[in-house]
Amino acid sequence: MIDVWTALVIGNSRLHWAEFSGDRLRKTWDTPHANQDQTEFLQNRELWIASVVPLQNQLWQAHPRAHFISLEQVPLKGMYPTFGIDRALALWGAIQTIGCPVLVIDAGTALTLTGASGDRLIGGAILPGLKLQFQSLNQGTAALPSSLFPLPSSLPPRWALTTEAAIASGILHTVVAGLHSFIHDWRQTYPTSAVVLTGGDSDRIHAYLQVLHPDLADSVKLNPHLAFSGIQAIRQNSRQD
């Protein structure tokens, strides 16, 4: 009998889904935050859930085969009580698929950097993600306009001559420079470490890195499914217990 099951990461902005056949990832997709009518397709399928939005959890409580993943199930040393389950799973997924030491840059609603050596959390940093930074200038000021992400091929110069370009310049050049600094600092201590980008904006950030720091970008891996790899590892471990 084919072992088909579903993983769900409830993020701050969207639901992130993955369908597995045994240990093989078959497909992934995203949806808006759900209402009860959107859960019917799951039927009696096994569902493994990691959530950073407690209010969304109640929609899945009645599912007969739901497994809610807690921080205690991630076998990573050095985690603190408020460490995000999404960060923990992405880091554990990276350890399982890439190895250690590793630095995970998760480009979602928040932009997080999280490093591990062996099976221990070393630490990390959190800042607003790209979309939040663009939105905050539009929503928090009276005169600044809403701006769109520029294509990597049209990345604005640092010294821009329009307001829209100045916003993009300020955010993107600062974010890329910050990532460059963090990666450089991490590799001072862990020179053989892998660095991997994950999350919804990972491909966009990697493209900006490629324009501004091509040598660095070539050494950074892209893997949008790290959290699902972490869930898969947790599920496997639970079935062996």
Rosetta blueprint (number, residue, H / E / L):
1 M L
2 I L
3 D L
4 V E
5 W E
6 T E
7 A E
8 L E
9 V E
10 I E
11 G L
12 N L
13 S L
14 R L
15 L E
16 H E
17 W E
18 A E
19 E E
20 F E
21 S E
22 G L
23 D L
24 R E
25 L E
26 R E
27 K E
28 T E
29 W E
30 D E
31 T E
32 P L
33 H L
34 A L
35 N L
36 Q H
37 D H
38 Q H
39 T H
40 E H
41 F H
42 L H
43 Q L
44 N L
45 R L
46 E E
47 L E
48 W E
49 I E
50 A E
51 S E
52 V L
53 V L
54 P H
55 L H
56 Q H
57 N H
58 Q H
59 L H
60 W H
61 Q L
62 A L
63 H L
64 P L
65 R L
66 A E
67 H E
68 F E
69 I L
70 S L
71 L H
72 E H
73 Q H
74 V L
75 P L
76 L L
77 K E
78 G L
79 M L
80 Y L
81 P L
82 T L
83 F L
84 G L
85 I H
86 D H
87 R H
88 A H
89 L H
90 A H
91 L H
92 W H
93 G H
94 A H
95 I H
96 Q H
97 T H
98 I L
99 G L
100 C L
101 P L
102 V E
103 L E
104 V E
105 I E
106 D E
107 A E
108 G L
109 T L
110 A E
111 L E
112 T E
113 L E
114 T E
115 G E
116 A E
117 S E
118 G L
119 D L
120 R E
121 L E
122 I E
123 G E
124 G E
125 A E
126 I E
127 L E
128 P E
129 G L
130 L H
131 K H
132 L H
133 Q H
134 F H
135 Q H
136 S H
137 L H
138 N H
139 Q H
140 G L
141 T L
142 A L
143 A L
144 L L
145 P L
146 S L
147 S L
148 L L
149 F L
150 P L
151 L L
152 P H
153 S H
154 S H
155 L L
156 P L
157 P L
158 R L
159 W L
160 A L
161 L L
162 T L
163 T H
164 E H
165 A H
166 A H
167 I H
168 A H
169 S H
170 G H
171 I H
172 L H
173 H H
174 T H
175 V H
176 V H
177 A H
178 G H
179 L H
180 H H
181 S H
182 F H
183 I H
184 H H
185 D H
186 W H
187 R H
188 Q H
189 T H
190 Y L
191 P L
192 T L
193 S L
194 A E
195 V E
196 V E
197 L E
198 T E
199 G L
200 G L
201 D L
202 S H
203 D H
204 R H
205 I H
206 H H
207 A H
208 Y H
209 L H
210 Q H
211 V H
212 L H
213 H L
214 P H
215 D H
216 L H
217 A H
218 D H
219 S L
220 V E
221 K E
222 L E
223 N L
224 P L
225 H L
226 L H
227 A H
228 F H
229 S H
230 G H
231 I H
232 Q H
233 A H
234 I H
235 R H
236 Q H
237 N H
238 S H
239 R H
240 Q H
241 D L
